[in-house]
Amino acid sequence: YLDPDATGGPWGNSTVTAYSLNETATYFLVLVALCEPRLRDQSRVAVPTTPRIVERLGGHLAGGVLTARAVSSHIDYLAEEKLRIGGPDT
């Protein structure tokens, strides 16, 4: 993404990160688990289910166990706060 407020200078110095993501946060692990099948095999189109993400991330958390409810909460947080994906108007 190009920063519209930046003026002059080389193009490489004028770009900004699309989203501010903390790579050490649990929500980032959930995001990677969501994207992993597509990144590994470009022919896959199915998004992993919540139980599949729980299974995939089992043992990868320093703080303990990740539940299905926690995965759903992290997905909601990513959609609403980090990626700002809007839902249907109700």
DAQUI-V524944 format. One record per residue. RES is the residue in one letter. PHI is phi in whole degrees, 0 to 359 (NA if undefined). PSI is psi in radians with two decimals (* if undefined). D_CENTER is the distance of its C-alpha to the mean C-alpha in Angstrom with 1 decimal. Layout:
BEGIN
res/phi/psi/d_center
RES/PHI/PSI/D_CENTER
RES/PHI/PSI/D_CENTER
END
This chain:
BEGIN
res/phi/psi/d_center
Y/NA/2.40/17.4
L/267/2.29/20.9
D/284/1.96/21.9
P/293/-0.34/24.7
D/275/-0.25/26.4
A/283/2.38/26.9
T/233/2.48/30.3
G/67/-3.12/32.0
G/78/2.90/31.0
P/296/2.63/29.4
W/301/-0.69/26.4
G/300/-0.45/24.3
N/272/-0.11/24.9
S/258/0.03/24.0
T/265/2.66/20.3
V/233/2.82/17.5
T/291/2.41/13.8
A/296/-0.79/12.0
Y/225/2.51/9.5
S/273/1.87/10.3
L/237/2.38/7.8
N/267/1.88/9.7
E/292/-0.16/9.5
T/261/-0.07/11.9
A/276/2.68/10.2
T/297/-0.65/9.8
Y/301/-0.54/6.6
F/291/-0.70/5.2
L/298/-0.70/7.5
V/296/-0.75/6.5
L/299/-0.77/3.2
V/297/-0.73/6.0
A/296/-0.61/8.5
L/294/-0.67/7.5
C/273/-0.37/7.9
E/307/-0.83/10.7
P/301/-0.69/13.5
R/290/-0.65/13.3
L/291/-0.60/13.0
R/279/-0.63/16.0
D/221/1.80/18.0
Q/295/-0.25/17.9
S/278/-0.27/20.3
R/284/2.43/18.1
V/238/-0.21/16.8
A/285/2.41/16.2
V/269/2.38/12.8
P/298/2.55/13.2
T/283/2.89/14.7
T/301/-0.84/14.0
P/301/-0.61/17.0
R/294/-0.68/15.9
I/293/-0.73/12.6
V/302/-0.79/15.0
E/297/-0.77/17.4
R/296/-0.68/15.1
L/270/-0.04/14.0
G/304/2.20/17.6
G/87/-0.06/19.2
H/263/-0.04/16.2
L/257/2.26/16.2
A/290/-0.52/18.9
G/274/-0.09/19.4
G/135/-2.54/20.2
V/264/2.49/19.2
L/256/2.17/16.1
T/265/2.90/17.4
A/299/-0.68/16.4
R/296/-0.69/16.7
A/294/-0.71/14.3
V/299/-0.79/11.6
S/300/-0.70/12.4
S/295/-0.71/12.4
H/294/-0.66/8.9
I/295/-0.76/7.8
D/300/-0.77/10.4
Y/299/-0.79/9.5
L/300/-0.83/6.1
A/295/-0.75/8.3
E/274/-0.75/11.3
E/261/-0.77/10.8
K/272/-0.88/8.0
L/265/-0.21/7.7
R/50/0.93/11.2
I/272/2.07/11.6
G/279/2.50/15.2
G/265/3.13/16.8
P/294/2.52/20.4
D/288/2.30/23.0
T/235/*/25.1
END
